[in-house]
Amino acid sequence: MTTLRAVEEAVLAASAVMILVAGALLLYRVWYGPSMLDRAVALDVAAALIIAGLGVKAAHDGDSFYFPVMLVLAFLGFTGSVGIARFIAVRDRPSVRADGTEDHR
């Protein structure tokens, strides 16, 4: 094993550990998030962590098979985030009373 390969393995192991720690913190935010928006952002970050994990696996294996999968997951994560944001924006829009004032509930 060359020094370069040892450094590469150490960096990949460190990145995998960081992704796992971020995933644990993410689960906390999903379960105990104070608002629906916090949970939605956490699920968007979950998609990014899955993509990062696949990137680490692809780098470790030296295989480019996972790159199209990563692109599809990135697209699905983006469209899911936009859909959730639109849903929350419509749901949290203040209603207008009959006298023209806004009702902030």
Sequence and secondary structure as in RCSB ss.txt:
>XXXX:A:sequence
MTTLRAVEEAVLAASAVMILVAGALLLYRVWYGPSMLDRAVALDVAAALIIAGLGVKAAHDGDSFYFPVMLVLAF
LGFTGSVGIARFIAVRDRPSVRADGTEDHR
>XXXX:A:secstr
  HHHHHHHHHHHHHHHHHHHHHHHHHHHHHH SSHHHHHHHHHHHHHHHHHHHHHHHHHHT  THHHHHHHHHH
HHHHHHHHHHHHHHHHT  EE TTS EE  
